[in-house]
């Protein structure tokens, strides 16, 4: 089952692009089919319908009814492995919750 991820940053271009590549590599390594879109933090409330995971590169305090992971460690490298693990766990949990098989 394909997973849908939104990556949000200040401009929707620069830092989100860096994060997208890392999430794509992670999902490819763990055989998770993923569709990733980018947006700005301001667009985020309008970009979450049907999304399994939100990754942000700046703080977001709202509740969008979807799991949100802080993606800053994917930019700085500090805590990167823990963040990738958290992303993987959310995507696996979402798959199991929707009736898919766990990877």
Residue frames as qw, qx, qy, qz and C-alpha x, y, z in Angstrom:
[[0.000, 0.889, 0.457, 0.000, 0.00, 0.00, 0.00],
 [0.409, 0.506, -0.021, 0.760, 1.42, 3.36, -1.04],
 [0.391, -0.612, -0.402, 0.558, 2.22, 5.82, 1.76],
 [0.214, 0.809, 0.217, 0.502, 1.62, 9.54, 1.40],
 [0.555, -0.448, -0.225, 0.664, 4.00, 11.99, 3.06],
 [0.174, 0.929, 0.120, 0.304, 4.05, 15.79, 3.10],
 [0.631, -0.194, -0.164, 0.733, 7.30, 17.61, 3.85],
 [0.010, 0.946, 0.261, 0.190, 6.82, 21.23, 4.90],
 [0.569, -0.180, -0.115, 0.794, 9.43, 23.97, 5.23],
 [0.038, -0.607, -0.165, 0.777, 9.53, 27.75, 5.14],
 [0.241, 0.474, -0.373, -0.761, 9.61, 28.08, 1.35],
 [0.861, 0.261, 0.320, -0.296, 8.43, 24.63, 0.26],
 [0.715, 0.651, -0.257, 0.004, 11.56, 24.21, -1.85],
 [0.240, 0.709, -0.615, 0.248, 15.03, 24.29, -0.29],
 [0.239, -0.379, 0.815, -0.366, 15.18, 22.33, 2.94],
 [0.819, 0.118, 0.360, -0.432, 12.17, 20.22, 2.09],
 [0.756, 0.533, -0.352, -0.143, 13.99, 18.94, -1.02],
 [0.155, 0.523, -0.793, 0.272, 16.89, 17.75, 1.14],
 [0.506, -0.132, 0.691, -0.500, 14.50, 15.90, 3.43],
 [0.837, 0.328, 0.009, -0.438, 12.51, 14.35, 0.57],
 [0.577, 0.522, -0.627, -0.031, 15.61, 12.59, -0.79],
 [0.045, -0.335, 0.850, -0.404, 16.39, 11.04, 2.58],
 [0.659, 0.082, 0.497, -0.558, 12.82, 9.82, 3.07],
 [0.793, 0.446, -0.243, -0.337, 12.77, 8.36, -0.44],
 [0.381, 0.476, -0.782, 0.134, 16.03, 6.48, 0.24],
 [0.318, -0.189, 0.767, -0.524, 14.71, 5.19, 3.57],
 [0.767, 0.231, 0.285, -0.526, 11.49, 3.95, 2.00],
 [0.704, 0.500, -0.463, -0.200, 13.30, 2.35, -0.92],
 [0.138, 0.426, -0.849, 0.281, 15.64, 0.55, 1.48],
 [0.317, 0.023, 0.809, -0.495, 12.65, -0.81, 3.44],
 [0.013, -0.218, -0.860, -0.462, 10.49, -1.51, 0.38],
 [0.122, 0.632, 0.573, -0.507, 7.81, 1.03, 1.26],
 [0.279, 0.509, 0.505, 0.639, 6.07, 2.59, -1.71],
 [0.193, -0.630, -0.343, 0.669, 5.85, 6.32, -1.04],
 [0.260, 0.707, 0.353, 0.555, 4.50, 9.46, -2.67],
 [0.417, -0.494, -0.278, 0.710, 6.04, 12.62, -1.19],
 [0.191, 0.811, 0.303, 0.462, 4.87, 16.18, -1.73],
 [0.402, -0.132, -0.293, 0.857, 6.32, 19.44, -0.44],
 [0.084, -0.841, -0.395, -0.359, 4.63, 22.58, 0.76],
 [0.100, 0.498, -0.357, 0.784, 5.23, 25.60, 2.96],
 [0.114, -0.179, -0.788, 0.578, 4.36, 25.60, 6.64],
 [0.336, 0.225, 0.163, -0.900, 1.56, 28.07, 5.85],
 [0.598, 0.141, -0.513, -0.599, 0.06, 25.65, 3.27],
 [0.095, 0.148, -0.964, 0.201, 0.28, 22.66, 5.60],
 [0.423, 0.199, 0.644, -0.605, -3.30, 22.74, 6.95],
 [0.667, 0.492, -0.013, -0.559, -4.56, 22.52, 3.36],
 [0.484, 0.526, -0.672, -0.195, -2.18, 19.76, 2.26],
 [0.204, -0.321, 0.872, -0.309, -2.87, 16.93, 4.71],
 [0.821, 0.122, 0.167, -0.531, -5.96, 15.19, 3.39],
 [0.965, 0.229, -0.109, -0.068, -5.14, 11.50, 2.92],
 [0.315, 0.689, -0.579, 0.300, -1.60, 11.96, 4.24],
 [0.871, -0.252, -0.406, 0.116, 0.01, 9.27, 6.41],
 [0.661, -0.412, -0.144, 0.610, 2.87, 11.42, 7.75],
 [0.163, 0.965, 0.011, 0.206, 3.92, 15.05, 7.97],
 [0.735, -0.194, -0.079, 0.645, 7.60, 15.96, 8.27],
 [0.060, 0.988, 0.105, 0.100, 8.49, 19.60, 9.02],
 [0.672, 0.207, -0.197, 0.683, 11.77, 21.48, 8.96],
 [0.029, -0.352, 0.265, -0.897, 10.46, 24.21, 11.24],
 [0.092, 0.162, 0.811, -0.555, 8.24, 24.17, 14.30],
 [0.409, -0.292, -0.494, -0.710, 4.55, 23.57, 13.80],
 [0.137, -0.073, 0.724, -0.672, 2.31, 23.72, 16.84],
 [0.657, 0.040, -0.068, -0.750, -1.07, 22.92, 15.30],
 [0.507, -0.015, 0.851, -0.136, -2.89, 19.61, 15.47],
 [0.428, 0.339, -0.473, -0.691, -3.61, 18.31, 11.99],
 [0.882, -0.001, 0.262, -0.392, -4.83, 14.87, 13.03],
 [0.878, 0.396, -0.241, 0.117, -1.80, 13.23, 11.44],
 [0.788, -0.422, 0.022, 0.447, 1.59, 12.18, 12.85],
 [0.267, 0.937, -0.162, 0.155, 4.14, 15.00, 12.64],
 [0.853, -0.212, -0.002, 0.477, 7.89, 14.35, 12.77],
 [0.094, -0.932, 0.193, 0.293, 10.46, 17.11, 13.25],
 [0.875, 0.407, 0.079, 0.249, 12.77, 16.82, 10.23],
 [0.018, -0.951, 0.305, -0.046, 15.45, 19.26, 11.42],
 [0.642, -0.485, 0.573, 0.157, 17.84, 16.41, 12.35],
 [0.791, 0.371, 0.419, 0.247, 17.77, 15.33, 8.70],
 [0.345, 0.904, -0.028, 0.250, 19.27, 18.73, 7.86],
 [0.229, -0.857, 0.426, -0.178, 21.77, 19.02, 10.69],
 [0.638, 0.292, -0.704, 0.108, 22.78, 15.38, 10.99],
 [0.065, -0.242, 0.728, -0.638, 22.37, 15.57, 14.78],
 [0.513, 0.132, 0.663, -0.529, 19.87, 12.87, 15.74],
 [0.468, 0.337, -0.499, -0.647, 19.37, 11.87, 12.10],
 [0.272, 0.042, -0.958, -0.079, 19.24, 8.11, 12.75],
 [0.108, 0.299, 0.768, -0.556, 16.60, 8.55, 15.45],
 [0.417, 0.440, 0.049, -0.794, 14.47, 10.70, 13.15],
 [0.440, 0.260, -0.715, -0.478, 14.72, 8.21, 10.29],
 [0.133, -0.102, -0.966, 0.194, 13.74, 5.45, 12.72],
 [0.256, 0.380, 0.520, -0.721, 10.74, 7.52, 13.89],
 [0.474, 0.388, -0.302, -0.730, 9.63, 8.09, 10.27],
 [0.355, 0.141, -0.896, -0.224, 9.97, 4.39, 9.52],
 [0.001, 0.204, 0.883, -0.424, 7.97, 3.43, 12.61],
 [0.389, 0.405, 0.255, -0.788, 5.15, 5.85, 11.76],
 [0.509, 0.343, -0.511, -0.602, 4.92, 4.54, 8.20],
 [0.280, 0.033, -0.960, 0.002, 4.95, 0.94, 9.41],
 [0.132, 0.281, 0.732, -0.606, 2.32, 1.66, 12.07],
 [0.462, 0.397, -0.021, -0.793, 0.12, 3.45, 9.54],
 [0.447, 0.220, -0.761, -0.416, 0.40, 0.46, 7.22],
 [0.158, -0.116, -0.950, 0.242, -0.59, -1.95, 9.99],
 [0.240, 0.339, 0.495, -0.763, -3.46, 0.32, 11.07],
 [0.529, 0.391, -0.213, -0.722, -4.84, 0.28, 7.53],
 [0.920, 0.090, 0.290, -0.248, -4.80, -3.49, 7.38],
 [0.615, 0.646, -0.452, -0.008, -1.55, -3.93, 5.49],
 [0.928, -0.168, -0.202, 0.266, 1.19, -6.34, 6.39],
 [0.358, -0.881, 0.245, 0.190, 4.05, -5.05, 8.47],
 [0.664, 0.645, -0.356, 0.130, 7.38, -4.90, 6.71]]
